[in-house]
Amino acid sequence: MELTNEYIKQRLADQFGDKVVNFEEPYGMFTFEAPKEDNLKVLQFLFDDEELQFRFLTDLCAVHYPDQEGRELAIVYHLHNLVKNVRIRFKVFTNIQEPDIFTATNIFSTANWMERETYDFFGVNFIGHPNLKRILNVDEMDYFPMRKEFPLEDQTRIDKDDEMFGRGGSII
């Protein structure tokens, strides 16, 4: 049997009812969303189901949406069925004040470092993670650099000379 996006949607709806929402297919990739409290139930179902067999976590990341109050952080899972070569995207949202979500390391070993990176850059707290600490940034860093909370370069600065950086001015 062919593993179509419509079939995946039907299996998810049969299992979780109206908890799975926002079904889309941007660029042909089946995408859906579920409540953050159910992230492990959905991931385990996608892994265990004999028809679906999404047993490879290819990517896990976060996205910061500062204008979506109560849903500022999206945690995005990319899963792959290696047997039928089908990929899907699964999203859960959380608010930025309580960025807690259950770790997927017990289902996918590959989630370990990806969750650490997501914590390091976005501040997502993966509950139950075996070693949740910064992986690329220094431990002393008290902010999460991929969040859109900080202004871009201050254009009013007078302590820099654009000519030194090849921007503007005359050519010698």
N, C-alpha and C positions, 0 to 999 in steps of 0.2 A: 504494500500500500504506500502511496505517495504521501509524504508528510507536508501538507499544505498549510498556509497561514490560517485558513478557515478552519481546518481540522484542529490545529493547536488552540485556536480561540475557543472552539466548542469544548475541547477537553478541559480547558481552564474554567470555562463557565460551568460545566457540569460539576467540577470539583469544588469551586469556590464561590459560585453564584455571582452576586453583584459586588463582591469584594474586589474583583479584577475589573478594571475600567480603562478608559482612554485607549482603546485599541486603535493603532495606526499602522501604516506601512510606509514610512518615509524611505524612499529609494529602494523599496521592495523588502526592507527588513521589518519583520513583525515586531511590534513594540507595544508594551502594555504596562500598566501600573497597578500596584496593590498597596494596602496600608503597610506602614513600616513594621507594625507588630506581627505581620504575617510573612515577612520576608523569608524566614527559614522554612515555613510550611510550603510556600510556593516553590522555593529552590529545591527542597527535598522531593516534592511531587514531580517537578520537571526532571530531576535526576533519576528517580526510582521507576517512573512509569515506563512500562515495556514498549509502548508505542512511541513515546516522545524521546527518551534517552538523551537528554541534554546533560552530558556527563563531563563536559570540558568548559571550564570558566576561562574564556580568552581574555577578558578584561573586566576590571572593576574600577570605577572612578567616581568622582563627584562633580557637580556643577552648581555654582552659586547663582541663584536668581534673587537678587536683593529686593525686587519689586513685588515678589509673591509672598505676602505676609502669611506666616505660619507654614509656608512651604518653601523656605529660602534655599534649602540644600536638597539636591537630588542625588541619590546614590544610584548609580547605573551599573547593571550587570550585563555583560555580553556573554551569551552561552552558545555552545556549538554541539550539535549532534554529529559526531564524526562518522557514524555509519551511513547516514543519509545526506550528509553535508548540508545541514540546515543551520542557520544562525538566527538567534532572536535577541531582543533587547528587553530587559526588565528593569523598571524604575520604581523606587520608593522615595517619598519625600519626607522631610522632617523640618522642624523649625530650628532656627539658628541658636536659640537660647538653650535648647535641650537636644543637641545633635546626637542622640543615642540610638543605636541600632544593633541588633544581634549579629555577632560575627558568623561568617559562613565558613570558617576554617575547618569545622568538623565535617562539612560536606565536600568542600574543595580545598585541598592543600595549597593550591595556587593562590587562594585568597589571602594567605598570610602576609606576604610582602605587599600585595596590592592594597590591603586594608591599612597597613602601616603607612604607605605612601599617601593614601587618602586622608588618614589622620594628620599626617605631617603637613599637608598643604591646605586642607580644608577644615580640620578640627573635628571630623566625625569620630565619635567615640564608639568603637566597636565592642560592645559588651561581651565579655567572655573570651576575648582575644588572648592568646597565650603570651604575647610579648608586645603589647601596644606601646611603642615609643617611637620617637622621631627616627627616621631612616636616612634622610638626606640633609635636613637642616640641623643647625646646632641646637643642642638641648636647651640652651638659655633663651632661645627665641620665644617670645611671649605673644606671638600672633601667628596667623595662618596665611601665608603670602598669596594663595590663589583666590582668596575671597575678594570680592569687589568692594571692599570697605575703604580703600585708600585711594586718594586722588592720584592721577597720573602726574608726570613731572610738572613742577611748578613753573609756569611760563614767565612769571614775574621775577625770577631769580636774577640778581645782578652780579653774583659771584662766579659766573661762568662766562666764557667768551666763545660764542658759537664758531668763530673762525678757527679756533683750536680743534674743533671737532669736524671740520669740513662742511659746516652749515653756514652758508651766507658769506658775505665779505668778498674781498677780491682774491684773485689767484695770483700768487707771486711768480 
